[in-house]
Amino acid sequence: MRTATYFFIFLNLSLALFEEPAVYPLPFLATSVLEVLCLLVFLGRLTHFAKVTLHNVFWKDTKNICIMVAILLSLTDLAIYGVLRLYDVRSIRWSRIVRPIFLINFAESRQIRRAFRSIRNTLPEITYVFLLFMFSLLMFSLMALKLFGERNLQTAEGLPYFRNYLEIVFDLYVLVTTANSPDVMMPAFDFSSWYALFFIAFVIVNTYIFMSLFLAVVYNNYKKHLKVMHGGACE
């Protein structure tokens, strides 16, 4: 039964690869039948669990409530989406975001829930590092606006360069990953090679220092919470 539960959870999550928009779309009837089949299996598994569990214990377990709500939301969204398709009204399957609930909340997924709780408990403790990183990003974006915004620079595509603050924040955020390096700095570098120092300082502070610090804080806190949970489980 555990293998069957995992199989249908995997099948349910995989439907997102074949539902519109998708690279390999399947007919709506095929994906909807498969989804209904998965939901019926989940409902049957939940009903079986209710039969072998005390009534008060079953209804006090938040996991069971989450699964029932997820099934109800998925069926409702599927019905609404199907009706709208009949009238050629374009809509979005918003219930896809609840599908991971089945992976987390079934009784067989105890290890996944432990990892999920560790991540959840880690989030508040990394908030301060994240806020420092965002402050640094916003300050560097403001400096970039002052340095380059009034020089009428243009990108290779002929678009305005670093004249909108929100666009600057996004471009520098991408630069943290080095995905747009060195393209994002070339208009400024062509104007004056000294401007390369700004981007070098940005990469050193945010990519090498803050990202390393962020990773260290996430890893240490996650490891700490995981040890606590495993210790509690052993006890």
C-alpha positions as CSV (number, residue, x, y, z in Angstrom):
1,M,0.0,0.0,0.0
2,R,2.9,2.3,0.7
3,T,4.3,1.7,-2.8
4,A,0.9,2.3,-4.4
5,T,0.5,5.5,-2.4
6,Y,3.9,6.8,-3.6
7,F,3.2,5.8,-7.2
8,F,-0.1,7.8,-7.3
9,I,1.5,10.8,-5.6
10,F,4.3,10.7,-8.2
11,L,1.7,10.3,-11.0
12,N,-0.3,13.3,-9.6
13,L,2.8,15.5,-9.4
14,S,3.9,14.4,-12.9
15,L,0.6,15.6,-14.5
16,A,2.0,19.2,-14.4
17,L,4.4,18.1,-17.2
18,F,1.6,17.2,-19.5
19,E,-1.1,19.8,-18.6
20,E,-1.4,23.1,-20.5
21,P,1.0,24.9,-20.8
22,A,3.4,22.0,-21.3
23,V,6.1,20.9,-23.7
24,Y,4.3,17.5,-24.3
25,P,0.6,18.3,-23.7
26,L,-1.9,15.6,-23.4
27,P,-5.6,15.9,-24.1
28,F,-7.5,17.5,-21.2
29,L,-9.7,14.4,-20.8
30,A,-6.7,12.2,-20.3
31,T,-5.0,14.3,-17.7
32,S,-8.3,14.9,-15.9
33,V,-9.2,11.2,-15.8
34,L,-5.7,10.5,-14.3
35,E,-6.1,13.2,-11.7
36,V,-9.5,12.0,-10.7
37,L,-8.1,8.5,-10.4
38,C,-5.2,9.7,-8.1
39,L,-7.7,11.7,-6.0
40,L,-9.9,8.6,-5.6
41,V,-6.9,6.6,-4.5
42,F,-5.9,9.3,-2.0
43,L,-9.5,9.4,-0.7
44,G,-9.6,5.6,-0.4
45,R,-6.2,5.6,1.5
46,L,-7.6,8.3,3.8
47,T,-10.8,6.3,4.4
48,H,-8.8,3.2,5.1
49,F,-6.7,5.1,7.6
50,A,-9.9,6.4,9.3
51,K,-11.1,2.8,9.7
52,V,-8.1,1.7,11.6
53,T,-7.7,4.9,13.7
54,L,-9.7,6.1,16.7
55,H,-12.3,8.7,15.6
56,N,-11.0,11.4,17.9
57,V,-7.4,10.8,16.9
58,F,-8.2,10.9,13.2
59,W,-10.1,14.2,13.3
60,K,-7.5,15.9,15.5
61,D,-4.7,15.1,13.1
62,T,-4.0,18.1,11.0
63,K,-2.5,16.0,8.2
64,N,-5.8,14.3,7.5
65,I,-7.6,17.6,7.4
66,C,-5.0,19.0,4.9
67,I,-5.4,16.0,2.7
68,M,-9.2,16.3,2.6
69,V,-9.1,20.0,1.9
70,A,-6.5,19.4,-0.9
71,I,-8.8,16.7,-2.5
72,L,-11.8,19.1,-2.3
73,L,-9.8,22.0,-3.8
74,S,-8.4,19.9,-6.6
75,L,-11.8,18.5,-7.6
76,T,-13.4,21.9,-7.4
77,D,-10.7,23.5,-9.6
78,L,-10.9,20.6,-12.1
79,A,-14.6,21.0,-12.4
80,I,-14.4,24.8,-12.8
81,Y,-11.6,24.5,-15.4
82,G,-13.6,21.9,-17.3
83,V,-16.7,24.0,-17.5
84,L,-14.7,27.1,-18.6
85,R,-13.1,25.0,-21.4
86,L,-16.5,24.1,-22.7
87,Y,-17.2,27.8,-23.1
88,D,-13.7,28.5,-24.6
89,V,-12.7,30.7,-21.6
90,R,-9.0,30.6,-20.8
91,S,-8.2,29.9,-17.2
92,I,-5.4,28.5,-14.9
93,R,-5.3,25.4,-12.8
94,W,-4.5,27.1,-9.5
95,S,-4.9,23.8,-7.6
96,R,-1.5,22.6,-8.8
97,I,0.1,24.3,-5.9
98,V,-1.7,22.1,-3.4
99,R,-0.4,18.8,-5.0
100,P,2.7,18.6,-2.8
101,I,0.4,18.5,0.2
102,F,-0.2,14.8,-0.6
103,L,3.5,14.1,-0.6
104,I,4.0,15.7,2.8
105,N,0.9,14.8,4.8
106,F,0.4,11.1,4.1
107,A,1.4,8.8,7.0
108,E,4.1,7.1,4.8
109,S,5.9,10.4,4.3
110,R,7.3,10.7,7.9
111,Q,10.9,11.5,6.7
112,I,9.7,14.2,4.3
113,R,7.7,15.8,7.0
114,R,10.7,15.9,9.3
115,A,12.8,17.6,6.6
116,F,9.9,20.0,5.9
117,R,9.6,20.9,9.6
118,S,13.4,21.5,9.7
119,I,13.2,23.9,6.8
120,R,10.2,25.6,8.3
121,N,12.0,26.0,11.7
122,T,15.1,27.3,9.9
123,L,13.3,30.1,8.0
124,P,12.9,32.5,11.0
125,E,16.5,32.2,11.9
126,I,17.8,33.1,8.5
127,T,15.6,36.1,8.2
128,Y,18.2,38.5,9.6
129,V,20.9,37.4,7.1
130,F,18.3,37.7,4.3
131,L,17.4,41.2,5.3
132,L,21.0,42.2,5.4
133,F,21.5,40.8,1.9
134,M,18.4,42.7,0.7
135,F,19.6,45.9,2.3
136,S,23.0,45.5,0.5
137,L,21.2,44.8,-2.8
138,L,19.0,47.9,-2.5
139,M,21.9,50.1,-1.5
140,F,24.0,48.9,-4.5
141,S,21.0,49.5,-6.7
142,L,20.7,53.0,-5.5
143,M,24.4,53.7,-6.1
144,A,24.0,52.2,-9.6
145,L,21.1,54.6,-10.3
146,K,23.2,57.6,-9.2
147,L,26.3,56.4,-11.1
148,F,24.8,55.4,-14.4
149,G,21.2,56.8,-14.5
150,E,22.1,60.3,-15.6
151,R,24.7,59.3,-18.3
152,N,22.1,58.3,-20.9
153,L,23.8,54.9,-21.5
154,Q,22.2,52.2,-23.5
155,T,22.3,48.4,-23.7
156,A,23.4,46.5,-26.8
157,E,19.7,46.3,-27.8
158,G,19.4,50.1,-27.6
159,L,17.4,50.1,-24.4
160,P,17.9,52.6,-21.5
161,Y,20.6,51.4,-19.1
162,F,20.1,51.5,-15.3
163,R,17.5,54.3,-15.3
164,N,14.7,52.5,-13.5
165,Y,15.3,51.6,-9.9
166,L,13.2,48.4,-9.8
167,E,14.9,47.1,-13.0
168,I,18.3,47.8,-11.5
169,V,17.4,45.8,-8.4
170,F,16.3,42.9,-10.6
171,D,19.5,43.1,-12.8
172,L,21.8,43.2,-9.8
173,Y,19.8,40.3,-8.2
174,V,20.5,38.2,-11.3
175,L,24.1,39.3,-11.1
176,V,24.4,37.7,-7.7
177,T,24.0,34.4,-9.6
178,T,26.4,35.6,-12.3
179,A,23.9,34.6,-14.9
180,N,24.1,38.0,-16.7
181,S,27.8,38.6,-16.1
182,P,29.5,40.3,-17.8
183,D,26.7,41.5,-20.1
184,V,25.1,43.7,-17.4
185,M,28.2,45.7,-16.8
186,M,29.4,46.2,-20.4
187,P,27.6,49.5,-21.2
188,A,29.2,51.1,-18.1
189,F,32.5,49.5,-18.8
190,D,32.5,50.8,-22.4
191,F,31.8,54.3,-21.0
192,S,34.6,54.1,-18.5
193,S,36.7,51.1,-17.4
194,W,36.8,52.4,-13.9
195,Y,33.1,51.5,-13.5
196,A,34.1,47.9,-13.4
197,L,35.2,48.5,-9.8
198,F,31.5,49.0,-8.8
199,F,30.5,45.6,-10.2
200,I,33.6,43.9,-8.8
201,A,32.8,45.3,-5.3
202,F,29.1,44.2,-5.7
203,V,30.1,40.6,-6.7
204,I,32.6,40.3,-3.8
205,V,30.2,41.6,-1.2
206,N,27.0,39.9,-2.3
207,T,28.0,36.8,-4.3
208,Y,31.1,35.7,-2.3
209,I,30.4,37.0,1.2
210,F,26.6,37.2,1.6
211,M,25.8,34.0,-0.3
212,S,28.5,32.1,1.6
213,L,27.2,33.5,4.9
214,F,23.6,32.7,3.9
215,L,24.5,29.1,2.9
216,A,26.4,28.6,6.2
217,V,23.5,29.9,8.3
218,V,20.9,27.8,6.4
219,Y,23.1,24.6,6.7
220,N,23.9,25.0,10.4
221,N,20.4,25.8,11.5
222,Y,18.9,23.0,9.3
223,K,21.4,20.5,10.7
224,K,20.6,21.7,14.3
225,H,16.8,21.3,13.9
226,L,17.2,18.0,12.1
227,K,19.3,16.6,15.1
228,V,16.7,17.9,17.5
229,M,13.9,16.2,15.6
230,H,15.8,12.9,15.3
231,G,16.6,13.0,19.0
232,G,13.0,13.5,19.8
233,A,12.0,10.7,17.5
234,C,14.5,8.3,19.1
235,E,13.2,9.2,22.5
